Amino acid sequence: MLFNSIHFIFFFFVTIIIGNLLRSRKQKLFFLLASYYFYMAWNPAFIILILSSTVLDYLVGLNLMNPNYGERRRKMLLVLSMVGNLGLLCFFKYTNFFMGVFYDVCHLIADSGIVFFLQNTSLFLDQSHQIIYGNDLAYLSLAPAPKYDITLPVGISFYTFQSMSYTIDVYRKDLEARESFVDFALYVAFFPQLVAGPIVRATTFLRDLDKRLPVTNEDVQVAISRILIGFMRKLVFADNLAIVVNKTFANYAVMNPWEIWTGAIAFCWQIYFDFAGYTDIAIGVARLFGFKFDANFNFPMSCSNIVDHWTKWHISFSTWIRDYIFIPLGGSRGSTWITYRNITITWLFGGAWHGAAYHFVSWGLWQAVMIIVYREYAKTRLRAWFFERGGRVYDIWSRIFTMFCLSFGFVMFRAETMQKTWEMIRTMLFIDLKNGQEILIRYSTSHYGLLLVLCFTASYIFSKRNIEFMAKKSHGLVYTNTISIFLIIIFGVTDTQKFLYFDF
């Protein structure tokens, strides 16, 4: 069910009206059933997956609290939770990717003519990609990797991570297991953030569930403002930027470097507005139900370096991989090389989490490279000199440079294949300019360039003036809501388009 649909608007009003008429356990049960209905509106069959993860981690959590269980058994229970959750995720999201990797490795071996053994039978792969079985000389051509028609369940990456973090926290004794199945099931399936985050920690959600915050007039005002801003970001900015993005990635072969850079930067802003818009709506809706989730974005596009960017972009995800991958690997406690190894592993995982393809993995690797390079640069005297002497000029230049680096990486994120990624990057770097690129597709590049400059400037100016700040100012939210409604009516894209992170 899309937030930007009539179905959701009707669902929302029915849920909030009936929900406020109920109390205690009946209210929780109603919210749980409403959340399941919300998810089943997409595909009823996949509710089984949420229920499977929920039942598994609920039982694991209870058993982890058993005082008679030793550390070895507790570790086995944790492994059971991780295998169960990651097993579901890997099957639906990574089966075709792993098959492709296996076949690519086989082709590499075949191209090099390496002799290897399989089930104690000597095999030789010749240059024609044929397998010769010992003396039988039986030939089997290495065909392309098979593709299975597996539908990716919406939101599976989010709710499996959320459910799994619960068992990890219980195992670490940072959290007590929840005895009420309804409470835990509602934590996993609560509809505002079910399909695209933010990834809410159990400590935050269960705290608000136990001591529901009173929904004051200020809460209603802030929530409505956040929802309107979310729709504005999605309908006005993200969906309009999608026009130039789609044209760029569809016609990159006949575009010049400036046009591809414009499309790459446009996608950088598109995915920001799209995802930040979704989480604004999710956080605003949750607040109307008495839950106060932490912000997931904090104007990350105007940051002066990549490290600062990842403290403000998709905060729930970046802190998740920090707490559950980077720190357990050793974090920054070892040598510089160990730290950089941990950063690389963490971001390779981060790239693969976003999508089962080489170009997503390369995007994750690019994040690691940027972070490592910046950490080394931050140690130099040159950086200190620029920081002290550069003033406002260096500050603005570093923010623009960071945005270009992010956009360069987002080409890897958006392109469907590594071949397409590589061809676009070569053109962006002026390495491979084809004759066809002299025929320029001028789709108002200058107009979109001005829009991107406006986006950057506005983000820079308002980075310290968030909704909570404006709520304390006289008429601040009134002006904000008026502007949001005006922009949605005048410039909003009317065709219903799904949020980009529904694919992850």
C-alpha positions as CSV (number, residue, x, y, z in Angstrom):
1,M,0.0,0.0,0.0
2,L,1.5,3.3,-1.1
3,F,1.5,6.3,1.1
4,N,0.7,8.4,-1.9
5,S,-2.6,6.5,-2.7
6,I,-6.3,6.9,-2.0
7,H,-6.2,3.5,-0.4
8,F,-3.8,4.6,2.2
9,I,-5.6,7.8,3.1
10,F,-8.8,5.8,3.7
11,F,-6.9,3.2,5.7
12,F,-5.1,5.8,7.8
13,F,-8.3,7.6,8.9
14,V,-10.1,4.4,9.7
15,T,-7.1,3.1,11.7
16,I,-6.6,6.2,13.7
17,I,-10.3,6.7,14.5
18,I,-10.9,3.1,15.6
19,G,-7.5,2.9,17.3
20,N,-8.2,5.9,19.5
21,L,-11.6,4.4,20.6
22,L,-9.8,1.3,21.9
23,R,-7.5,0.9,24.9
24,S,-4.7,-1.3,26.2
25,R,-4.4,-4.8,24.7
26,K,-7.4,-4.4,22.3
27,Q,-5.8,-1.3,20.8
28,K,-2.4,-3.1,20.3
29,L,-4.2,-6.1,18.7
30,F,-6.1,-3.7,16.4
31,F,-2.9,-1.9,15.4
32,L,-1.2,-5.3,14.7
33,L,-4.1,-6.5,12.5
34,A,-4.2,-3.2,10.7
35,S,-0.4,-3.5,10.0
36,Y,-0.9,-6.9,8.6
37,Y,-3.7,-5.7,6.4
38,F,-1.4,-2.8,5.3
39,Y,1.3,-5.3,4.2
40,M,-1.2,-7.8,2.7
41,A,-2.6,-5.1,0.4
42,W,0.5,-5.7,-1.7
43,N,0.6,-9.5,-1.7
44,P,-1.3,-11.5,0.9
45,A,0.9,-14.6,0.6
46,F,4.0,-12.9,1.9
47,I,2.5,-12.2,5.3
48,I,3.8,-15.7,6.1
49,L,7.3,-14.4,5.9
50,I,6.7,-11.7,8.5
51,L,4.9,-14.2,10.8
52,S,7.8,-16.6,10.4
53,S,10.4,-14.1,11.4
54,T,8.2,-12.9,14.3
55,V,7.5,-16.3,15.7
56,L,11.2,-17.4,15.4
57,D,12.6,-14.3,17.1
58,Y,9.9,-14.2,19.8
59,L,10.7,-17.8,20.8
60,V,14.4,-17.2,20.6
61,G,14.2,-14.1,22.7
62,L,12.2,-15.9,25.5
63,N,14.7,-18.8,25.5
64,L,17.7,-16.4,25.6
65,M,16.3,-15.1,29.0
66,N,16.2,-18.7,30.4
67,P,18.7,-18.6,33.4
68,N,19.3,-22.3,33.0
69,Y,20.9,-21.9,29.6
70,G,24.7,-21.5,29.4
71,E,26.6,-19.3,27.0
72,R,27.0,-22.0,24.4
73,R,23.3,-22.7,24.1
74,R,22.6,-19.0,24.0
75,K,25.0,-18.6,21.1
76,M,23.2,-21.4,19.3
77,L,19.9,-19.7,19.8
78,L,21.4,-16.5,18.4
79,V,22.8,-18.3,15.4
80,L,19.3,-19.9,14.9
81,S,17.8,-16.4,14.7
82,M,20.4,-15.1,12.3
83,V,20.2,-18.2,10.0
84,G,16.5,-18.1,10.0
85,N,16.2,-14.3,9.1
86,L,19.2,-14.2,6.8
87,G,18.1,-17.4,5.2
88,L,14.8,-15.9,4.2
89,L,16.5,-12.7,3.0
90,C,19.2,-14.6,1.0
91,F,16.7,-16.9,-0.7
92,F,14.3,-14.1,-1.9
93,K,16.9,-11.4,-2.5
94,Y,20.2,-13.2,-3.4
95,T,19.5,-16.5,-5.0
96,N,20.0,-15.2,-8.5
97,F,22.9,-13.1,-7.5
98,F,24.8,-16.0,-5.9
99,M,24.0,-18.2,-9.0
100,G,25.4,-15.5,-11.2
101,V,28.6,-15.2,-9.1
102,F,29.1,-19.0,-9.3
103,Y,28.7,-19.0,-13.0
104,D,31.0,-16.0,-13.4
105,V,33.7,-17.8,-11.4
106,C,33.2,-20.9,-13.6
107,H,33.7,-18.8,-16.7
108,L,36.8,-17.2,-15.3
109,I,38.2,-20.7,-14.6
110,A,37.2,-21.8,-18.1
111,D,38.9,-18.8,-19.7
112,S,42.1,-19.5,-17.9
113,G,42.0,-23.2,-18.7
114,I,42.5,-24.4,-15.2
115,V,42.3,-28.0,-14.2
116,F,40.2,-28.6,-11.1
117,F,38.4,-31.5,-9.3
118,L,34.8,-32.1,-8.7
119,Q,33.6,-35.2,-6.8
120,N,37.0,-36.8,-7.3
121,T,36.7,-36.5,-11.1
122,S,39.4,-34.6,-13.0
123,L,37.9,-31.9,-15.2
124,F,39.6,-29.7,-17.8
125,L,37.9,-26.5,-19.0
126,D,39.2,-25.4,-22.4
127,Q,38.9,-22.0,-24.0
128,S,35.6,-22.8,-25.7
129,H,34.0,-23.1,-22.2
130,Q,33.5,-26.9,-22.6
131,I,34.0,-29.3,-19.8
132,I,36.0,-32.5,-20.6
133,Y,35.3,-35.4,-18.1
134,G,38.5,-37.4,-17.8
135,N,38.8,-40.0,-20.6
136,D,35.0,-39.9,-21.4
137,L,35.4,-36.7,-23.3
138,A,31.8,-35.7,-22.4
139,Y,31.1,-32.1,-23.3
140,L,28.9,-29.7,-21.4
141,S,28.7,-26.1,-22.5
142,L,28.8,-23.5,-19.7
143,A,25.5,-21.8,-20.3
144,P,24.6,-18.4,-18.8
145,A,23.5,-18.5,-15.2
146,P,19.8,-19.5,-14.8
147,K,17.4,-16.9,-13.5
148,Y,14.6,-17.9,-11.2
149,D,11.4,-15.9,-11.1
150,I,11.5,-15.0,-7.4
151,T,9.4,-12.0,-6.3
152,L,11.2,-9.8,-3.8
153,P,8.9,-9.2,-0.8
154,V,8.5,-5.5,-0.1
155,G,10.3,-4.4,3.0
156,I,12.0,-7.8,3.7
157,S,15.4,-6.1,4.2
158,F,14.0,-3.8,6.8
159,Y,11.8,-6.0,8.9
160,T,14.3,-8.9,9.0
161,F,17.0,-6.5,10.2
162,Q,14.7,-5.0,12.8
163,S,13.6,-8.4,14.1
164,M,17.2,-9.7,14.1
165,S,18.5,-6.7,16.0
166,Y,16.0,-7.6,18.8
167,T,17.5,-11.0,19.4
168,I,21.0,-9.6,19.3
169,D,20.1,-7.0,21.9
170,V,18.5,-9.7,24.1
171,Y,21.6,-11.9,23.7
172,R,23.8,-9.0,24.7
173,K,21.5,-8.4,27.7
174,D,20.9,-4.8,26.5
175,L,17.2,-5.6,26.4
176,E,14.8,-7.9,28.2
177,A,12.8,-10.3,26.0
178,R,9.1,-9.3,25.6
179,E,6.7,-11.9,27.0
180,S,3.7,-10.5,25.1
181,F,3.6,-11.9,21.5
182,V,1.3,-9.1,20.4
183,D,3.8,-6.5,21.7
184,F,6.7,-8.0,19.8
185,A,4.7,-8.7,16.7
186,L,3.6,-5.1,16.6
187,Y,7.2,-4.0,16.9
188,V,8.1,-6.0,13.8
189,A,5.1,-5.1,11.7
190,F,4.0,-1.6,12.7
191,F,2.8,-0.2,9.4
192,P,4.3,3.3,9.2
193,Q,7.9,2.0,8.9
194,L,7.2,-1.6,7.9
195,V,8.2,-1.6,4.2
196,A,11.0,1.1,3.9
197,G,12.1,2.0,7.4
198,P,13.4,3.7,9.4
199,I,14.9,0.6,11.1
200,V,13.5,1.2,14.6
201,R,15.3,-0.3,17.6
202,A,13.2,-2.4,20.0
203,T,14.3,-0.2,22.9
204,T,12.7,2.8,21.2
205,F,9.5,1.2,20.1
206,L,8.8,-0.8,23.2
207,R,9.5,2.2,25.4
208,D,6.8,4.2,23.6
209,L,4.5,1.1,23.5
210,D,4.7,0.7,27.3
211,K,4.4,4.4,28.1
212,R,2.4,5.8,25.2
213,L,3.1,9.5,24.8
214,P,0.0,11.8,24.9
215,V,-0.7,13.2,21.5
216,T,-0.7,16.9,22.3
217,N,-1.7,19.7,19.9
218,E,2.0,20.4,19.3
219,D,2.5,16.7,18.3
220,V,-0.4,16.9,15.9
221,Q,1.0,20.1,14.3
222,V,4.5,18.7,14.0
223,A,3.2,15.4,12.6
224,I,1.0,17.0,10.0
225,S,3.8,19.3,9.0
226,R,6.2,16.4,8.7
227,I,3.7,14.5,6.6
228,L,3.1,17.4,4.3
229,I,6.8,18.0,3.9
230,G,7.2,14.3,3.1
231,F,4.7,14.4,0.4
232,M,6.2,17.6,-0.9
233,R,9.7,16.0,-1.1
234,K,8.2,13.0,-2.9
235,L,5.7,14.5,-5.3
236,V,7.3,17.9,-6.1
237,F,11.0,17.2,-6.0
238,A,11.7,13.4,-6.3
239,D,9.1,12.6,-8.9
240,N,10.0,15.7,-11.0
241,L,13.7,14.9,-10.8
242,A,12.9,11.4,-11.9
243,I,12.2,12.8,-15.4
244,V,15.8,13.9,-16.0
245,V,17.2,10.8,-14.2
246,N,15.2,8.3,-16.3
247,K,16.2,10.1,-19.5
248,T,19.8,10.2,-18.5
249,F,20.1,6.5,-17.6
250,A,18.1,5.4,-20.6
251,N,20.1,7.5,-23.2
252,Y,23.5,7.8,-21.6
253,A,25.2,6.4,-24.7
254,V,24.5,9.5,-26.7
255,M,25.1,12.1,-24.0
256,N,28.1,14.2,-23.2
257,P,29.8,14.2,-19.8
258,W,27.9,17.3,-18.6
259,E,24.5,15.8,-19.2
260,I,25.5,12.6,-17.5
261,W,26.8,14.5,-14.5
262,T,23.5,16.5,-14.4
263,G,21.6,13.2,-14.4
264,A,23.8,11.7,-11.7
265,I,23.5,14.7,-9.4
266,A,19.8,14.7,-10.1
267,F,19.5,11.0,-9.0
268,C,21.5,11.8,-5.9
269,W,18.8,14.4,-4.9
270,Q,16.0,12.3,-6.2
271,I,16.7,9.3,-4.0
272,Y,17.3,11.7,-1.0
273,F,14.0,13.5,-1.5
274,D,12.2,10.2,-2.2
275,F,13.5,8.3,0.8
276,A,13.5,11.3,3.2
277,G,10.0,12.0,2.1
278,Y,8.9,8.4,2.9
279,T,10.5,8.5,6.4
280,D,9.0,12.0,7.0
281,I,5.5,10.5,6.4
282,A,6.3,7.4,8.4
283,I,7.6,9.4,11.4
284,G,4.7,11.8,11.2
285,V,2.1,9.1,11.0
286,A,3.7,7.2,13.9
287,R,3.7,10.4,16.0
288,L,-0.1,10.7,15.6
289,F,-0.3,7.2,17.2
290,G,1.9,8.2,20.1
291,F,5.3,6.9,18.9
292,K,8.2,9.3,18.6
293,F,10.8,7.9,16.2
294,D,14.2,9.4,15.8
295,A,14.9,11.4,12.6
296,N,16.3,9.3,9.7
297,F,17.8,12.2,7.7
298,N,19.3,15.5,8.8
299,F,20.1,17.4,5.7
300,P,22.9,15.1,4.6
301,M,23.3,16.5,1.1
302,S,25.0,19.7,2.3
303,C,27.7,18.0,4.4
304,S,31.3,18.9,4.0
305,N,32.7,15.4,4.1
306,I,31.6,11.8,3.6
307,V,31.9,10.9,7.3
308,D,29.6,13.7,8.3
309,H,27.3,12.7,5.5
310,W,26.8,9.2,6.9
311,T,25.9,10.5,10.3
312,K,23.0,12.3,8.7
313,W,21.9,10.0,5.8
314,H,19.7,7.0,6.5
315,I,20.8,7.2,10.1
316,S,18.9,4.1,11.3
317,F,20.8,2.0,8.7
318,S,24.2,3.6,9.2
319,T,24.0,3.1,13.0
320,W,22.7,-0.4,12.5
321,I,25.7,-1.6,10.5
322,R,28.0,0.4,12.9
323,D,26.6,-1.4,16.0
324,Y,26.0,-4.9,14.6
325,I,28.8,-5.2,12.0
326,F,31.6,-2.6,12.3
327,I,32.0,-2.7,16.1
328,P,31.8,-6.5,16.5
329,L,34.5,-6.8,13.8
330,G,36.7,-4.7,16.1
331,G,35.8,-1.2,15.0
332,S,38.6,1.3,15.3
333,R,40.3,-0.5,18.2
334,G,43.1,-2.1,16.2
335,S,45.7,-0.8,13.8
336,T,44.9,1.5,11.0
337,W,44.9,-1.4,8.5
338,I,42.5,-3.4,10.7
339,T,40.2,-0.4,11.0
340,Y,40.2,0.1,7.2
341,R,39.6,-3.6,6.8
342,N,36.6,-3.4,9.1
343,I,35.3,-0.3,7.2
344,T,35.6,-2.1,3.9
345,I,33.8,-5.3,5.1
346,T,31.1,-3.2,6.7
347,W,30.4,-1.2,3.5
348,L,30.6,-4.2,1.2
349,F,27.8,-5.6,3.4
350,G,26.0,-2.2,3.2
351,G,26.2,-2.3,-0.6
352,A,25.0,-5.9,-0.8
353,W,22.1,-5.1,1.6
354,H,20.8,-2.5,-0.9
355,G,20.7,-4.9,-3.8
356,A,21.8,-8.3,-5.1
357,A,24.0,-7.1,-7.9
358,Y,27.7,-6.2,-8.6
359,H,26.9,-2.5,-9.1
360,F,25.4,-2.3,-5.5
361,V,28.5,-4.0,-4.1
362,S,30.7,-1.5,-6.0
363,W,28.6,1.4,-4.6
364,G,29.3,0.0,-1.1
365,L,33.0,-0.3,-1.9
366,W,33.0,3.3,-3.1
367,Q,31.6,4.5,0.2
368,A,34.5,2.6,2.0
369,V,37.0,4.2,-0.3
370,M,35.7,7.7,0.3
371,I,35.7,7.2,4.1
372,I,39.2,5.8,4.1
373,V,40.6,8.6,1.8
374,Y,38.9,11.2,4.0
375,R,40.3,9.8,7.2
376,E,43.8,9.9,5.7
377,Y,43.2,13.4,4.4
378,A,42.0,14.5,7.8
379,K,45.3,13.6,9.3
380,T,47.3,15.9,7.0
381,R,48.6,19.4,7.6
382,L,47.0,20.4,4.3
383,R,43.6,19.8,5.6
384,A,44.3,21.7,8.8
385,W,45.7,24.6,6.7
386,F,42.6,24.7,4.4
387,F,40.3,24.5,7.4
388,E,42.0,27.4,9.2
389,R,42.7,29.6,6.2
390,G,40.0,28.6,3.7
391,G,37.1,30.1,5.6
392,R,33.7,30.2,3.9
393,V,35.2,29.5,0.5
394,Y,36.8,26.2,1.6
395,D,33.6,25.2,3.5
396,I,31.4,25.7,0.5
397,W,33.9,24.1,-1.9
398,S,34.2,21.0,0.3
399,R,30.4,20.6,0.4
400,I,30.1,20.8,-3.3
401,F,33.0,18.4,-3.8
402,T,31.4,15.9,-1.4
403,M,28.1,16.1,-3.4
404,F,30.0,15.3,-6.6
405,C,31.7,12.3,-5.0
406,L,28.3,11.1,-3.8
407,S,26.8,11.5,-7.2
408,F,29.6,9.7,-8.8
409,G,28.9,6.7,-6.5
410,F,25.2,6.9,-7.1
411,V,25.7,6.1,-10.8
412,M,26.8,2.7,-9.5
413,F,23.7,2.6,-7.4
414,R,21.2,3.5,-10.1
415,A,22.6,1.7,-13.2
416,E,21.2,-1.7,-13.8
417,T,24.5,-3.5,-14.7
418,M,28.2,-3.0,-14.1
419,Q,28.7,-2.6,-17.8
420,K,26.3,0.3,-17.9
421,T,28.0,1.7,-14.8
422,W,31.4,1.5,-16.3
423,E,30.4,3.1,-19.6
424,M,28.7,6.0,-17.8
425,I,31.7,6.5,-15.5
426,R,34.1,6.5,-18.4
427,T,32.1,9.2,-20.1
428,M,31.8,11.3,-16.9
429,L,35.6,11.1,-16.6
430,F,36.1,12.1,-20.3
431,I,37.8,8.8,-21.0
432,D,35.6,7.3,-23.6
433,L,33.7,9.9,-25.7
434,K,31.9,8.3,-28.6
435,N,30.9,10.0,-31.8
436,G,27.3,9.6,-31.0
437,Q,27.7,11.9,-28.0
438,E,28.2,14.8,-30.3
439,I,24.4,14.6,-30.9
440,L,23.3,16.2,-27.6
441,I,20.0,15.4,-26.0
442,R,19.2,18.8,-24.6
443,Y,16.4,18.1,-22.2
444,S,16.7,21.5,-20.4
445,T,19.9,20.6,-18.7
446,S,20.4,24.2,-17.7
447,H,17.0,24.3,-16.1
448,Y,17.6,21.1,-14.1
449,G,21.0,22.5,-13.2
450,L,19.4,25.5,-11.7
451,L,17.0,23.3,-9.8
452,L,19.9,21.3,-8.3
453,V,21.7,24.5,-7.3
454,L,18.5,25.6,-5.6
455,C,18.2,22.2,-3.8
456,F,21.8,22.5,-2.5
457,T,21.4,26.1,-1.4
458,A,18.1,25.4,0.4
459,S,19.6,22.4,2.1
460,Y,22.6,24.4,3.2
461,I,20.5,27.2,4.6
462,F,17.9,25.1,6.4
463,S,20.2,22.4,7.7
464,K,19.8,23.8,11.3
465,R,16.2,24.7,11.0
466,N,14.3,21.4,11.2
467,I,10.6,20.9,11.9
468,E,11.1,20.8,15.7
469,F,12.9,24.1,15.5
470,M,10.2,25.7,13.4
471,A,7.5,24.4,15.8
472,K,8.9,26.7,18.5
473,K,8.7,29.8,16.3
474,S,5.5,31.8,16.0
475,H,3.6,30.8,12.9
476,G,6.6,28.8,11.7
477,L,4.6,25.7,10.9
478,V,1.8,27.7,9.3
479,Y,4.2,29.2,6.8
480,T,5.8,25.8,6.2
481,N,2.5,24.0,5.7
482,T,1.2,26.7,3.4
483,I,4.3,26.5,1.2
484,S,4.1,22.7,1.1
485,I,0.5,22.6,0.1
486,F,1.1,25.3,-2.6
487,L,4.0,23.4,-4.1
488,I,2.2,20.1,-4.1
489,I,-0.9,21.5,-5.8
490,I,1.1,23.5,-8.4
491,F,4.2,21.3,-9.1
492,G,3.3,17.9,-7.7
493,V,3.4,14.9,-10.0
494,T,-0.1,13.4,-10.1
495,D,0.8,9.9,-11.4
496,T,1.2,7.6,-8.4
497,Q,4.8,6.4,-8.3
498,K,6.1,4.0,-5.7
499,F,8.9,5.0,-3.3
500,L,12.4,3.9,-4.5
501,Y,13.3,2.0,-1.3
502,F,10.3,-0.3,-1.8
503,D,12.7,-2.2,-4.1
504,F,15.2,-2.8,-1.2
